[in-house]
Amino acid sequence: MGRVRYGANGDGPTTAYGAKRSLRCVQSDGENLLSLSFSPAELDKILVQPADLEVREIETGLVLDEFWISIRGPLTRQANALKALQDGMKPFAGVTVEQGTINLG
C-alpha cells in the first residue's frame, strides 16, 4: 500500500493552468502576448494568480494490471525488430515479447 498525491488543477495544454504556462513561456521569449490575438481582458483572466492548490492523499494498493504495446512495420523488418525488442526487454523481469503477422493481401 502507498499514497499518491495529486492536485486538482489540471496540467495539460488545454487546461487553464496549461494555457497560462504556455503563455508565460511565450512571454519569457520576449513576445508580446497581445500579438497572439488575445484581448487585454482575456490575458488578465488567463494570467491571474490561482488560489492555493488543494492537495489530497489517496490510499493506493498493489496494481496487478498488465500493459501491451502494438508495433507494426513491413514484414521484411520483422526479424530485426523482434530481436531488438527481445534484447531491449531482457532487463525487465516478467516482460515478454510476442510476434505475429497480419495478412494484408
Secondary structure, DSSP 8 states (H G I E B T S, - for coil): -EEEEEETT--STTSHHHHHHHHHHHHHTT--GGGGT--HHHHHHHHS------EEEEEE--------------GGGHHHHHHHHHHHHTTSTT-----------
